């Protein structure tokens, strides 16, 4: 009987130990999963930008809402470094117009609105080189037959004293030009000289043509 009692006690102890080990395994497998990291805070400030085309210099300066100057060094994408909050209004304007190496005119489209919850990237700035009419002034003309020529072509017949313009011709700022006398009236001689005045802001490269009777200067 003692032998049987001892065996039974050992068996019960072994069963209890197995049960304890099994319980430990279940506890390890059911450990709680750590919570996910909190979501990032919502974006509340956004950039304003767009693109520039046609720029021929590095003197273009843009402004955002009357301040925040941004120097544009070439064509392509741009963004103002100052961000605006959702619901803010924005207005992009040109502060300085390019003038070196040529004078240009730049315009802004889609340059104002409200920040609705996303970055603004469709502001369009387009620049074009200014162009001008070419003309001058004639004095001392008597009779018909005076013909002037621009850059080896573009003839214009001048029939009276005063200002003249080569019709249908506009030259971009910075262009080379040459005005010559193609024909003179009978019994007259004419000479051409450059001058530095213009009849209006739309005409450049003015020349002065002075005519007189042959034999006189």
C-alpha positions in Angstrom: 0.0 0.0 0.0 2.9 2.4 0.8 4.3 1.9 -2.7 0.9 2.6 -4.4 0.3 5.7 -2.3 3.7 7.1 -3.2 3.1 6.6 -6.9 -0.2 8.3 -6.8 1.2 11.3 -5.0 4.0 11.7 -7.6 1.4 11.4 -10.4 -0.7 14.1 -9.0 2.3 16.4 -8.5 3.3 15.9 -12.1 -0.2 16.6 -13.4 -0.3 19.8 -11.3 3.1 20.9 -12.6 2.0 20.3 -16.2 -1.1 22.3 -15.6 0.9 25.2 -14.2 3.3 25.2 -17.2 0.4 25.2 -19.6 -1.2 28.1 -17.8 2.0 30.1 -18.0 2.1 29.5 -21.8 -1.4 30.7 -22.1 -0.6 33.9 -20.2 2.4 34.6 -22.3 0.5 34.2 -25.6 -2.4 36.5 -24.4 -0.2 39.5 -23.4 -1.9 42.7 -24.5 -0.7 44.3 -27.8 0.8 47.8 -27.3 -1.4 50.6 -28.5 -0.6 52.2 -31.9 1.3 55.5 -31.9 -1.0 58.6 -31.9 -1.7 60.1 -35.4 0.3 63.1 -36.5 -1.3 66.5 -35.8 -3.3 67.9 -38.7 -1.6 70.3 -41.1 -2.9 73.8 -40.5 -0.5 75.9 -42.6 0.2 75.7 -46.3 2.6 77.1 -48.9 1.7 79.4 -51.8 3.5 79.0 -55.1 3.4 78.4 -58.8 5.5 78.8 -61.8 7.3 81.5 -63.8 7.7 81.5 -67.6 9.4 83.8 -70.1 11.8 85.4 -67.6 14.9 86.8 -69.2 16.6 88.2 -66.1 17.0 87.6 -62.4 15.4 90.8 -61.2 11.8 89.7 -60.8 10.6 90.1 -57.2 7.2 88.7 -56.1 5.3 89.6 -53.0 2.8 87.6 -51.0 0.0 89.7 -49.3 2.0 92.9 -49.7 5.2 91.6 -48.0 7.3 88.4 -47.9 9.5 89.4 -50.9 10.7 86.5 -53.0 13.5 87.0 -55.6 13.0 84.8 -58.7 16.2 83.8 -60.4 14.8 82.0 -63.4 11.9 80.2 -65.0 10.4 77.3 -63.2 8.6 76.5 -59.9 8.6 78.8 -56.8 7.1 78.7 -53.3 7.0 81.5 -50.7 8.7 80.3 -47.6 6.0 81.8 -45.4 3.1 79.5 -44.9 -0.5 80.6 -44.5 -3.1 79.0 -42.2 -6.3 77.4 -43.5 -9.0 80.0 -44.3 -6.5 82.7 -44.9 -6.6 84.9 -48.1 -3.6 85.1 -50.3 -2.6 87.6 -53.0 0.6 87.3 -55.2 1.8 90.5 -56.9 4.9 91.7 -58.8 7.0 94.1 -56.8 9.9 94.7 -59.2 9.7 94.2 -63.0 12.8 92.9 -64.8 14.9 95.4 -66.7 18.3 93.8 -67.1 19.5 92.7 -69.7 16.1 93.7 -71.3 13.0 95.4 -70.1 10.1 93.0 -69.6 6.4 93.0 -68.6 5.2 90.3 -66.3 1.6 89.4 -65.4 0.2 87.2 -62.6 -2.8 85.0 -63.1 -4.6 82.8 -60.5 -2.7 84.9 -58.0 -5.4 85.4 -55.3 -7.9 83.4 -53.3 -8.5 81.5 -50.1 -6.5 78.7 -48.5 -9.0 75.8 -48.3 -6.9 73.1 -46.8 -4.2 72.4 -49.3 -1.1 74.1 -50.7 -1.5 76.6 -53.5 0.6 75.7 -56.5 -1.1 77.1 -59.5 -0.1 80.8 -59.5 1.2 81.6 -63.0 3.6 84.4 -63.7 4.3 85.1 -67.4 6.9 87.5 -68.6 7.4 88.9 -72.1 10.1 91.2 -73.4 8.9 94.7 -74.2 8.8 95.6 -77.9 8.7 99.1 -79.5 7.9 100.8 -82.7 10.9 102.3 -84.5 10.8 105.7 -86.0 12.3 109.2 -86.1 11.9 112.8 -87.3 12.3 114.4 -90.7 13.1 118.0 -91.3 13.8 120.2 -94.4 12.0 117.8 -96.8 10.8 119.4 -100.0 8.9 117.2 -102.4 8.4 113.5 -102.7 10.8 110.6 -103.0 12.4 110.2 -99.6 12.4 106.5 -98.6 13.9 105.1 -95.5 14.8 101.5 -94.6 15.1 99.6 -91.3 17.5 96.7 -91.0 17.9 96.3 -94.8 14.1 95.9 -95.3 10.8 97.5 -94.0 10.8 100.5 -96.3 8.8 103.6 -95.5 8.1 106.5 -97.8 8.1 109.8 -96.1 6.2 112.6 -97.8 6.3 115.4 -95.1 8.3 116.7 -92.3 7.7 115.6 -88.8 7.6 112.2 -87.0 7.5 108.9 -88.8 7.3 105.3 -87.8 8.1 102.2 -89.8 4.7 100.6 -90.2 4.0 97.1 -88.9 7.4 96.7 -87.2 8.1 96.3 -83.5 11.5 95.3 -82.1 12.1 93.6 -78.8 14.0 95.7 -76.2 17.8 95.2 -76.6 17.6 94.5 -80.4 20.1 95.9 -82.8 18.8 98.3 -85.5 20.0 100.2 -88.5 18.0 103.0 -90.2 19.3 104.0 -93.7 18.2 106.3 -96.5 17.2 104.3 -99.4 16.1 107.1 -101.8 16.1 111.0 -101.6 13.9 113.5 -103.4 15.2 115.1 -106.6 17.4 118.1 -106.1 17.8 117.3 -102.4 20.3 115.7 -100.2 19.5 114.1 -96.8 21.6 112.9 -93.9 20.7 110.7 -90.9 21.8 111.0 -87.3 20.8 109.2 -84.1 19.0 111.1 -81.5 18.0 110.3 -77.9 14.4 111.4 -77.8 11.1 109.8 -78.6 7.6 111.1 -79.4 6.1 108.6 -76.9 6.9 105.8 -74.6 6.1 103.2 -77.2 8.7 104.3 -79.8 12.5 103.9 -79.4 15.7 104.0 -81.4 14.8 107.4 -82.9 16.8 108.9 -85.8 16.8 112.4 -87.2 16.7 112.8 -91.0 17.7 116.3 -92.2 17.2 117.3 -95.9 18.3 120.3 -97.8 18.9 121.5 -101.4 21.8 119.9 -103.1 24.9 121.9 -102.5 23.8 123.1 -99.1 24.5 121.6 -95.7 
